[in-house]
Amino acid sequence: MTPERQLEIREQLARRMGWIYSEQFRIWYLESDINSGQLKPPDPFTDAADNRALVAWLAADDARWARFDDALLDCLIEDAEPIKAISRQNEWLTTHQQWGRLKLTAPLETITLAAARALKIIE
């Protein structure tokens, strides 16, 4: 994925989460906190705190969370290597336990792309 495409996704996710871009001041700020200004939109692709904020925002709405949960499973299935690694290390894990571990240890990029899918920002 190109850096430009990542930035587009970040901007769209930020807007959905309540961030606003001020053309006049060239900063991003939260609608609920005008003092939250920053030069770039949050980066859940590489910043763990921004990623946690995205997940918390997704979790605040049951329907949004359900779509994200489904999209995250789809993303994890597409990238089978983490599934294989956990299966090799923990032969006796139940499927529920495996999925739980995979979700909690998913790379930031995978979580961000799943959120973008759930919100129909990307296919």
Residue pairs with C-beta under 8 A, 6 or more apart in sequence:
6 45
7 41
9 45
9 112
9 113
9 116
9 121
9 122
10 40
10 41
10 42
10 43
10 44
10 45
11 21
11 41
12 116
12 119
12 121
13 41
13 42
13 44
13 54
13 112
13 115
13 116
13 119
13 121
14 28
14 41
14 42
15 21
16 119
17 42
17 53
17 54
17 57
18 30
18 31
18 32
19 28
19 29
19 30
19 31
19 41
19 42
20 28
20 29
20 30
20 31
21 27
21 28
21 41
22 28
22 29
22 37
25 37
26 39
27 37
27 38
27 39
28 37
28 38
28 39
28 40
28 41
28 42
29 35
29 36
29 37
29 38
30 36
42 50
42 53
42 54
43 50
44 50
44 51
44 53
44 54
44 108
44 111
44 112
44 115
45 51
45 108
45 109
45 112
46 108
46 109
47 108
48 108
51 108
51 111
51 112
54 111
54 112
54 115
55 111
55 115
58 64
58 65
58 68
58 115
58 118
59 65
64 118
64 119
67 118
67 119
68 114
68 115
68 118
69 103
70 118
71 114
71 115
71 117
71 118
72 103
72 106
72 110
72 111
72 114
72 118
73 99
73 103
74 114
74 117
75 106
75 110
75 113
75 114
75 117
76 82
76 83
76 99
76 102
76 103
76 106
76 110
77 83
79 110
82 102
82 105
82 106
83 98
83 102
86 93
86 98
86 101
86 102
87 93
87 98
90 97
90 98
93 101
106 114
113 122
116 122
117 123
